[in-house]
Amino acid sequence: MVVRIFFLFTKIGVFTIGGGYAVIPLIERDIVSRDWLTKEELYELIAVTESLPGVFATNIAALVGYKVYGLKGGVFAALGTIIAPFFIIIFIAMFFTKFQENIWVAKAFKALRPAVVALIVAPCFSVAKANNLTLKTAVFPALALILMIFFKVSPVWIVIFGCLGGLLYTFKLQK
């Protein structure tokens, strides 16, 4: 029943503030609790989604929908994540210029910042735990972060070298 997954991802789209990774706890709660996917399957889809171009929330929704209900499920889940934010942005755009100087609107946006950070950081710990991240394997993400922040290495190069390193490691394991 693809309508169920459409409305589920529409609800997720409405309540996701912070984009991308902020959808992970909501998807995990709603999809895993319904036994549509296991946590391991969800984290595998997250890993695939991270390697895809495009909007994270829409890509993960499409993959989850596809895994649960096939092609129609993927399309309906992706549409569900797109529709609500689309109308919310249109609504905000229509009225934002009138309210942007309002002290209460400014305070509301300021108050949302820590919540957004928490929504983004929490899934990072869940994914690390699910993938059995150890101190030894945490070296590579830490090194990538250091290269990007302090040496201004483009994330594109980090991804390319990460892919090449993964391929070399895989071929080395097969031999």
Secondary structure by P-SEA (a helix, b strand, c coil): caaaaaaaaaaaaaacccccccaaaaaaacccccccccaaaaaaaaaaaaaccccaaaaaaaaaaaacccaaaaaaaaaaaccaaaaaaaaaaaccccccccaaaaaaaaaaaaaaaaaaaaaaaaaaaaaccccccaaaaaaaaaaaacccccaaaaaaaaaaaaaaaaaaaac
